[in-house]
Amino acid sequence: MWMLIRANDVGAVRASSGARILAANPDSAERGDPWRWTVELDETTAEPFAAVTANPAHINSRSTRYEGNYTGVVHRGAGEQIVMAGLSGEALVSAEDGPWQRWLRPGDTFIVEGEDQESIRLSLTAGESAVQVITLSPLRAKVLRWVP
């Protein structure tokens, strides 16, 4: 497993929609890799939400919003990437069978990837906590890699 922990968004980068870009692959044109996906945080509505735009020829995506006092396990399949976006409140993200744990706050982004499947525990604090979990599955490659 590889994990990126990005505290808050990519600076002041804004999409044409006015949403904040939380993460993208690659995150700048200078990387030289072809664009595959972008996750944006839209705060223009009553409840913020994270939206994904992905190249449909290379990636299938699905998104789930977790709210309130939710505690459960998110499963990442082999080769998939998971993007966890903090929307409000706080959530503790931890390895189901490992030693690491991190707090996810509004604007924070975790990207988890790897060759082996894994389970990740997500525990939201009481109140107005919300996290968007976006799963990106490869359609052509065996494994998705994040190009920071």
Backbone as a chain_set.jsonl record, in Angstrom:
{"seq": "MWMLIRANDVGAVRASSGARILAANPDSAERGDPWRWTVELDETTAEPFAAVTANPAHINSRSTRYEGNYTGVVHRGAGEQIVMAGLSGEALVSAEDGPWQRWLRPGDTFIVEGEDQESIRLSLTAGESAVQVITLSPLRAKVLRWVP", "coords": {"N": [[0.831, -1.17, 0.0], [0.461, 2.206, -0.785], [0.335, 5.517, 0.335], [-0.862, 8.752, 0.05], [-0.94, 11.635, 1.919], [-2.533, 14.498, 1.939], [-2.607, 17.56, 3.258], [-5.18, 19.607, 3.233], [-6.289, 21.36, 0.242], [-4.903, 21.614, -3.146], [-3.387, 24.086, -2.787], [-4.314, 27.232, -4.022], [-5.536, 26.413, -6.302], [-8.041, 26.37, -8.692], [-10.8, 24.908, -10.316], [-12.407, 25.288, -13.536], [-15.046, 25.415, -12.889], [-15.139, 26.676, -10.493], [-14.808, 25.192, -8.26], [-12.647, 23.783, -5.716], [-9.62, 22.149, -6.479], [-8.862, 19.071, -5.259], [-7.269, 16.811, -5.701], [-5.436, 15.427, -8.421], [-4.571, 13.472, -11.303], [-2.171, 13.398, -13.637], [-1.03, 15.981, -11.296], [-0.196, 18.33, -12.416], [0.523, 19.88, -15.573], [3.178, 19.802, -16.205], [4.197, 17.354, -15.509], [4.126, 15.492, -17.547], [2.777, 13.114, -17.928], [-0.17, 11.463, -19.201], [-3.415, 12.897, -18.611], [-5.622, 11.481, -16.237], [-7.526, 11.542, -14.074], [-9.492, 13.792, -11.958], [-10.274, 15.179, -8.826], [-12.59, 17.235, -7.345], [-13.573, 19.722, -4.946], [-16.652, 20.908, -4.26], [-18.032, 23.667, -2.905], [-20.198, 25.246, -3.149], [-22.788, 24.63, -2.636], [-25.364, 23.845, -0.165], [-24.445, 21.635, 1.274], [-21.16, 20.588, 1.165], [-19.538, 18.784, -1.512], [-17.592, 16.185, -3.04], [-16.518, 15.754, -6.317], [-15.787, 13.63, -9.052], [-13.934, 13.604, -12.054], [-13.146, 11.633, -14.712], [-11.09, 9.934, -17.13], [-12.905, 8.077, -19.246], [-12.045, 6.026, -20.875], [-9.976, 4.832, -19.601], [-10.472, 4.62, -16.869], [-12.794, 3.555, -14.423], [-15.152, 4.902, -12.21], [-16.53, 5.203, -8.907], [-18.55, 6.597, -6.357], [-19.059, 7.3, -2.923], [-20.791, 8.76, -0.274], [-20.206, 9.301, 3.108], [-21.679, 9.898, 6.245], [-22.366, 11.673, 9.356], [-22.291, 9.753, 12.282], [-20.942, 7.568, 11.252], [-19.289, 4.426, 11.166], [-17.216, 2.115, 9.697], [-15.971, -0.259, 7.25], [-14.008, 0.237, 4.4], [-13.404, -1.211, 1.327], [-10.662, -1.751, -0.774], [-9.938, -2.804, -3.94], [-7.457, -4.926, -5.548], [-5.055, -3.084, -7.269], [-6.684, -0.87, -7.538], [-7.402, 2.618, -6.866], [-8.118, 4.62, -4.048], [-9.693, 7.584, -3.228], [-10.047, 9.65, -0.583], [-11.965, 12.197, 0.618], [-12.151, 14.808, 2.85], [-15.023, 16.4, 3.969], [-16.571, 17.708, 5.945], [-16.38, 18.271, 9.513], [-14.624, 15.7, 11.327], [-12.751, 12.698, 10.632], [-11.494, 9.504, 11.425], [-9.124, 7.652, 9.812], [-7.957, 4.453, 9.258], [-5.725, 1.637, 8.98], [-7.127, -1.513, 8.547], [-5.8, -3.821, 9.331], [-3.339, -2.932, 10.197], [-0.725, -0.697, 11.452], [-1.125, 2.072, 11.093], [-2.82, 5.227, 11.431], [-4.772, 8.084, 10.689], [-6.017, 11.423, 10.961], [-8.677, 12.877, 9.185], [-9.627, 15.861, 7.839], [-11.749, 18.69, 6.884], [-11.165, 19.393, 3.484], [-8.819, 17.941, 3.466], [-7.087, 15.263, 1.844], [-6.82, 11.855, 1.167], [-5.025, 9.498, -0.644], [-5.053, 6.254, -1.582], [-3.35, 3.45, -2.697], [-2.261, 0.46, -4.446], [-0.918, -2.859, -5.176], [-2.086, -5.023, -3.88], [-5.211, -6.078, -2.461], [-7.036, -4.332, 0.101], [-8.342, -3.433, 3.347], [-9.85, -0.633, 4.792], [-10.475, 1.18, 7.642], [-13.013, 3.454, 8.44], [-13.934, 6.016, 10.487], [-16.196, 8.233, 11.466], [-16.565, 11.257, 13.306], [-19.019, 12.25, 15.746], [-21.868, 14.3, 14.914], [-21.74, 16.788, 12.411], [-20.095, 15.465, 10.552], [-18.621, 14.473, 7.45], [-17.522, 12.5, 4.729], [-16.278, 11.919, 1.5], [-15.852, 9.104, -0.457], [-14.046, 7.985, -3.083], [-13.712, 5.593, -5.506], [-11.406, 4.447, -7.797], [-11.07, 2.515, -10.589], [-8.94, 0.578, -12.65], [-9.207, 0.26, -16.199], [-7.635, -0.567, -18.267], [-4.963, -0.953, -17.444], [-3.209, -3.031, -15.031], [-2.764, -1.955, -12.54], [-3.467, 1.112, -10.97], [-1.579, 4.051, -10.78], [-0.646, 6.837, -8.882], [0.332, 9.95, -10.046], [2.121, 12.264, -8.67]], "CA": [[0.0, 0.0, 0.0], [1.081, 3.517, -0.777], [-0.684, 6.469, 0.745], [-0.554, 10.18, 0.055], [-1.77, 12.423, 2.813], [-2.406, 15.894, 1.541], [-3.34, 18.424, 4.178], [-5.906, 20.628, 2.49], [-6.286, 21.22, -1.21], [-3.695, 21.967, -3.888], [-3.238, 25.534, -2.731], [-5.434, 28.052, -4.489], [-5.921, 25.946, -7.629], [-9.493, 26.287, -8.874], [-11.265, 24.395, -11.598], [-13.221, 26.276, -14.251], [-16.344, 25.462, -12.218], [-15.007, 27.418, -9.244], [-14.522, 24.233, -7.198], [-11.227, 23.598, -5.393], [-9.07, 20.862, -6.893], [-8.26, 18.365, -4.132], [-6.224, 15.927, -6.215], [-5.557, 15.112, -9.843], [-3.522, 12.579, -11.76], [-1.187, 14.067, -12.785], [-1.545, 17.223, -10.713], [0.216, 19.479, -13.215], [0.878, 19.537, -16.955], [4.631, 19.627, -16.302], [4.56, 15.961, -15.196], [4.346, 14.779, -18.796], [1.921, 11.937, -18.024], [-1.51, 11.821, -19.674], [-4.413, 13.103, -17.576], [-6.511, 10.35, -15.993], [-8.662, 11.895, -13.215], [-9.438, 14.971, -11.105], [-11.297, 15.248, -7.776], [-12.817, 18.633, -6.97], [-14.454, 19.98, -3.813], [-17.617, 21.961, -4.558], [-18.561, 24.217, -1.663], [-21.198, 26.248, -3.518], [-24.109, 24.157, -2.22], [-25.544, 23.798, 1.293], [-23.537, 20.591, 1.76], [-20.056, 20.404, 0.219], [-19.375, 17.433, -2.034], [-16.449, 15.951, -3.918], [-16.91, 15.183, -7.607], [-14.66, 13.112, -9.82], [-13.967, 13.574, -13.507], [-12.137, 10.641, -15.078], [-11.037, 9.517, -18.522], [-13.675, 6.825, -19.258], [-11.337, 4.993, -21.63], [-8.954, 4.24, -18.744], [-10.85, 4.516, -15.459], [-14.173, 3.511, -13.962], [-15.182, 5.479, -10.861], [-17.764, 5.195, -8.129], [-18.404, 7.521, -5.24], [-19.976, 7.1, -1.805], [-20.686, 9.769, 0.783], [-20.451, 8.797, 4.458], [-22.04, 11.049, 7.068], [-22.766, 11.493, 10.746], [-21.475, 8.963, 13.199], [-20.652, 6.322, 10.533], [-18.055, 3.669, 11.344], [-17.272, 0.917, 8.876], [-14.774, -0.632, 6.51], [-13.995, 0.475, 2.959], [-12.52, -2.201, 0.699], [-9.995, -1.349, -2.011], [-9.502, -3.971, -4.692], [-6.092, -4.916, -6.064], [-4.829, -2.19, -8.393], [-7.539, 0.303, -7.494], [-7.048, 3.755, -6.025], [-9.214, 5.225, -3.299], [-9.484, 8.974, -2.845], [-10.933, 10.018, 0.521], [-11.985, 13.654, 0.719], [-12.845, 15.325, 4.013], [-15.984, 17.439, 3.607], [-16.887, 18.472, 7.155], [-16.06, 17.549, 10.74], [-13.393, 14.909, 11.317], [-12.873, 11.248, 10.512], [-10.263, 8.757, 11.63], [-8.897, 6.654, 8.775], [-6.918, 3.559, 9.766], [-5.583, 0.338, 8.335], [-7.884, -2.535, 9.263], [-4.869, -4.802, 9.892], [-1.999, -2.348, 10.271], [-0.46, 0.213, 12.564], [-1.278, 3.509, 10.842], [-4.11, 5.916, 11.489], [-4.643, 9.514, 10.442], [-7.251, 12.205, 10.995], [-9.064, 13.509, 7.937], [-10.395, 17.065, 8.148], [-12.249, 19.302, 5.647], [-10.139, 19.779, 2.52], [-7.75, 16.936, 3.439], [-7.289, 14.209, 0.857], [-5.982, 10.652, 1.23], [-5.057, 8.658, -1.835], [-4.505, 4.954, -1.198], [-3.221, 2.596, -3.879], [-1.351, -0.671, -4.285], [-1.201, -4.072, -5.938], [-2.874, -5.953, -3.083], [-6.439, -5.533, -1.897], [-6.932, -4.021, 1.523], [-9.507, -2.879, 4.019], [-9.527, 0.604, 5.493], [-11.548, 1.555, 8.572], [-13.394, 4.858, 8.411], [-14.734, 6.318, 11.68], [-16.544, 9.649, 11.505], [-16.957, 11.763, 14.613], [-20.442, 12.608, 15.835], [-22.199, 15.642, 14.448], [-21.87, 17.092, 10.983], [-18.962, 14.909, 9.801], [-18.913, 13.871, 6.149], [-16.363, 12.129, 3.911], [-16.597, 11.33, 0.197], [-14.876, 8.08, -0.824], [-14.105, 7.759, -4.525], [-12.907, 4.444, -5.91], [-11.003, 4.505, -9.205], [-10.668, 1.186, -11.031], [-8.322, 0.611, -13.982], [-9.856, -0.492, -17.27], [-6.615, -1.082, -19.198], [-3.76, -1.374, -16.716], [-3.49, -3.861, -13.86], [-2.664, -1.154, -11.332], [-3.423, 2.555, -11.146], [-0.533, 4.724, -10.022], [-0.854, 8.269, -8.777], [1.485, 10.736, -10.471], [1.992, 13.536, -7.914]], "C": [[0.875, 1.233, 0.0], [-0.004, 4.509, -0.435], [-0.124, 7.875, 0.694], [-1.489, 10.823, 1.059], [-1.527, 13.872, 2.447], [-3.252, 16.713, 2.495], [-3.892, 19.591, 3.381], [-5.641, 20.52, 1.0], [-4.96, 21.663, -1.834], [-3.591, 23.483, -3.947], [-4.486, 26.25, -3.196], [-5.918, 27.615, -5.865], [-7.433, 25.771, -7.686], [-9.785, 25.725, -10.262], [-12.095, 25.479, -12.272], [-14.599, 26.43, -13.616], [-16.32, 26.294, -10.941], [-14.737, 26.51, -8.059], [-13.012, 24.165, -6.946], [-10.778, 22.218, -5.857], [-8.364, 20.241, -5.695], [-7.097, 17.5, -4.577], [-6.502, 15.677, -7.692], [-4.404, 14.204, -10.225], [-3.29, 12.791, -13.251], [-1.727, 15.406, -12.285], [-1.043, 18.479, -11.405], [0.655, 19.006, -14.598], [2.37, 19.258, -17.109], [5.066, 18.187, -16.059], [4.804, 15.138, -16.459], [3.514, 13.521, -18.965], [0.535, 12.353, -18.509], [-2.494, 11.946, -18.51], [-5.313, 11.876, -17.465], [-7.723, 10.723, -15.143], [-8.39, 13.158, -12.412], [-10.569, 14.863, -10.083], [-11.372, 16.692, -7.315], [-13.768, 18.711, -5.784], [-15.34, 21.168, -4.16], [-18.252, 22.41, -3.253], [-19.641, 25.267, -1.933], [-22.609, 25.853, -3.11], [-24.177, 24.121, -0.694], [-24.633, 22.757, 1.936], [-22.413, 20.42, 0.745], [-20.013, 18.961, -0.285], [-18.158, 17.372, -2.941], [-16.956, 15.259, -5.175], [-15.661, 14.726, -8.335], [-14.964, 13.234, -11.306], [-12.84, 12.633, -13.91], [-12.218, 10.337, -16.562], [-11.723, 8.152, -18.621], [-13.025, 5.706, -20.074], [-10.33, 4.25, -20.749], [-9.423, 3.92, -17.333], [-12.364, 4.453, -15.294], [-14.175, 4.071, -12.544], [-16.551, 5.293, -10.219], [-17.508, 5.995, -6.86], [-19.469, 7.248, -4.188], [-19.711, 8.173, -0.763], [-21.055, 9.111, 2.115], [-20.668, 10.003, 5.362], [-22.283, 10.636, 8.516], [-21.782, 10.68, 11.545], [-21.084, 7.621, 12.575], [-19.309, 5.735, 10.961], [-18.198, 2.395, 10.53], [-15.965, 0.718, 8.135], [-14.987, -0.385, 5.022], [-12.995, -0.51, 2.364], [-11.967, -1.641, -0.613], [-9.509, -2.608, -2.691], [-8.071, -3.82, -5.185], [-6.004, -4.013, -7.285], [-5.681, -0.937, -8.397], [-6.895, 1.42, -6.663], [-8.299, 4.186, -5.291], [-8.799, 6.642, -2.962], [-10.511, 9.279, -1.765], [-10.825, 11.522, 0.709], [-12.795, 14.071, 1.939], [-13.741, 16.484, 3.619], [-16.34, 18.328, 4.792], [-16.57, 17.616, 8.376], [-14.727, 16.829, 10.639], [-13.72, 13.434, 11.17], [-11.508, 10.632, 10.754], [-10.208, 7.67, 10.573], [-7.758, 5.779, 9.269], [-6.882, 2.275, 8.959], [-6.32, -0.692, 9.178], [-6.94, -3.522, 9.961], [-3.452, -4.241, 10.034], [-1.891, -1.286, 11.34], [-0.813, 1.678, 12.324], [-2.716, 3.977, 11.029], [-3.85, 7.402, 11.343], [-6.012, 10.173, 10.541], [-7.457, 12.888, 9.653], [-9.997, 14.664, 8.293], [-10.853, 17.715, 6.835], [-11.111, 19.8, 4.743], [-8.963, 18.827, 2.466], [-8.111, 15.864, 2.426], [-6.323, 13.075, 1.137], [-6.135, 9.94, -0.099], [-4.347, 7.374, -1.458], [-4.483, 4.082, -2.443], [-2.297, 1.435, -3.577], [-1.806, -1.874, -5.079], [-2.133, -5.024, -5.199], [-4.138, -5.288, -2.571], [-6.239, -5.254, -0.416], [-8.232, -3.426, 2.034], [-9.074, -1.695, 4.868], [-10.719, 0.985, 6.365], [-11.753, 3.063, 8.52], [-14.334, 5.111, 9.586], [-14.97, 7.816, 11.736], [-16.931, 10.047, 12.925], [-18.434, 12.137, 14.581], [-20.656, 14.021, 15.304], [-22.277, 15.717, 12.946], [-20.721, 16.541, 10.13], [-19.429, 14.281, 8.495], [-17.609, 13.644, 5.391], [-16.889, 11.535, 2.611], [-15.479, 10.349, -0.131], [-15.088, 7.753, -2.294], [-13.159, 6.618, -4.865], [-12.673, 4.533, -7.412], [-10.458, 3.135, -9.601], [-10.084, 1.258, -12.431], [-9.105, -0.234, -14.985], [-8.834, -1.117, -18.21], [-5.381, -1.618, -18.487], [-4.175, -2.283, -15.559], [-3.57, -3.029, -12.59], [-2.696, 0.324, -11.71], [-2.322, 3.122, -10.26], [-0.843, 6.209, -10.015], [0.429, 8.97, -9.167], [1.375, 12.096, -9.781], [2.574, 14.712, -8.658]], "O": [[1.893, 1.298, 0.69], [-1.146, 4.356, -0.869], [0.95, 8.153, 1.227], [-2.695, 10.576, 1.043], [-0.429, 14.396, 2.633], [-4.475, 16.572, 2.532], [-3.145, 20.452, 2.917], [-4.856, 19.681, 0.558], [-4.022, 22.038, -1.13], [-3.693, 24.087, -5.015], [-5.596, 25.897, -2.797], [-6.635, 28.362, -6.532], [-8.026, 25.107, -6.836], [-9.102, 26.033, -11.238], [-12.445, 26.477, -11.643], [-15.248, 27.462, -13.785], [-17.371, 26.585, -10.37], [-14.463, 26.995, -6.962], [-12.207, 24.448, -7.833], [-11.481, 21.23, -5.648], [-7.397, 20.797, -5.174], [-6.06, 17.454, -3.915], [-7.646, 15.711, -8.144], [-3.377, 14.173, -9.545], [-4.132, 12.4, -14.059], [-2.74, 15.905, -12.776], [-1.424, 19.585, -11.022], [1.102, 17.872, -14.765], [2.781, 18.559, -18.035], [6.201, 17.833, -16.375], [5.596, 14.195, -16.445], [3.535, 12.912, -20.035], [0.107, 13.479, -18.256], [-2.415, 11.193, -17.54], [-5.718, 11.302, -18.475], [-8.835, 10.283, -15.436], [-7.243, 13.552, -12.205], [-11.691, 14.497, -10.432], [-10.366, 17.298, -6.945], [-14.658, 17.873, -5.633], [-14.858, 22.288, -4.333], [-18.925, 21.631, -2.577], [-19.961, 26.077, -1.063], [-23.533, 26.658, -3.226], [-23.174, 24.34, -0.015], [-24.109, 22.981, 3.027], [-22.681, 20.134, -0.422], [-20.402, 18.034, 0.426], [-17.75, 18.372, -3.531], [-17.725, 14.3, -5.104], [-14.608, 15.357, -8.246], [-16.087, 13.003, -11.754], [-11.697, 12.821, -13.49], [-13.277, 10.463, -17.177], [-11.18, 7.162, -18.13], [-13.43, 4.549, -19.962], [-9.88, 3.162, -21.107], [-8.852, 3.057, -16.667], [-13.11, 5.193, -15.935], [-13.288, 3.747, -11.754], [-17.578, 5.235, -10.895], [-16.384, 6.055, -6.361], [-20.63, 6.997, -4.512], [-18.565, 8.459, -0.416], [-22.088, 8.45, 2.228], [-19.95, 10.999, 5.271], [-22.389, 9.457, 8.853], [-20.573, 10.905, 11.48], [-20.912, 6.638, 13.295], [-18.319, 6.454, 11.099], [-19.191, 1.679, 10.659], [-14.985, 1.428, 8.362], [-16.018, -0.753, 4.46], [-11.869, -0.626, 2.848], [-12.712, -1.125, -1.447], [-8.762, -3.392, -2.105], [-7.538, -2.711, -5.233], [-6.784, -4.156, -8.227], [-5.427, -0.025, -9.185], [-5.978, 1.189, -5.875], [-9.403, 4.129, -5.832], [-7.695, 6.879, -2.472], [-11.714, 9.178, -2.005], [-9.738, 12.056, 0.93], [-13.974, 13.736, 2.056], [-13.28, 17.445, 3.005], [-16.405, 19.551, 4.663], [-16.501, 16.391, 8.286], [-13.812, 17.285, 9.953], [-14.806, 12.978, 11.528], [-10.488, 11.178, 10.334], [-11.129, 6.863, 10.451], [-6.707, 6.289, 9.658], [-7.869, 1.878, 8.34], [-6.15, -0.733, 10.396], [-7.242, -4.004, 11.053], [-2.478, -4.994, 9.996], [-2.856, -1.007, 12.051], [-0.802, 2.463, 13.272], [-3.676, 3.236, 10.816], [-2.836, 7.917, 11.813], [-7.035, 9.557, 10.242], [-6.515, 13.414, 9.062], [-11.018, 14.476, 8.956], [-10.38, 17.32, 5.769], [-10.22, 20.527, 5.183], [-8.175, 18.883, 1.521], [-9.285, 15.59, 2.18], [-5.129, 13.311, 1.325], [-7.243, 9.798, -0.615], [-3.181, 7.393, -1.062], [-5.479, 3.987, -3.16], [-1.619, 1.433, -2.55], [-2.925, -1.916, -5.591], [-2.892, -5.758, -5.832], [-4.15, -4.092, -2.282], [-5.388, -5.859, 0.237], [-9.09, -2.984, 1.27], [-8.064, -1.749, 5.57], [-11.842, 1.097, 5.873], [-10.799, 3.84, 8.552], [-15.399, 4.501, 9.678], [-14.051, 8.583, 12.022], [-17.546, 9.268, 13.653], [-19.018, 12.315, 13.512], [-19.728, 14.829, 15.258], [-22.811, 14.824, 12.289], [-20.413, 17.109, 9.083], [-20.482, 13.647, 8.432], [-16.71, 14.485, 5.409], [-17.832, 10.744, 2.619], [-14.301, 10.705, -0.092], [-16.16, 7.304, -2.699], [-11.968, 6.664, -4.556], [-13.612, 4.675, -8.195], [-9.491, 2.654, -9.009], [-10.648, 1.914, -13.308], [-9.601, -1.311, -14.652], [-9.139, -2.102, -18.882], [-4.82, -2.635, -18.896], [-5.338, -2.303, -15.157], [-4.335, -3.341, -11.678], [-2.031, 0.741, -12.659], [-2.165, 2.704, -9.113], [-1.255, 6.77, -11.03], [1.502, 8.624, -8.672], [0.639, 12.973, -10.234], [2.542, 15.837, -8.159]]}, "num_chains": 1, "name": "protein.A"}
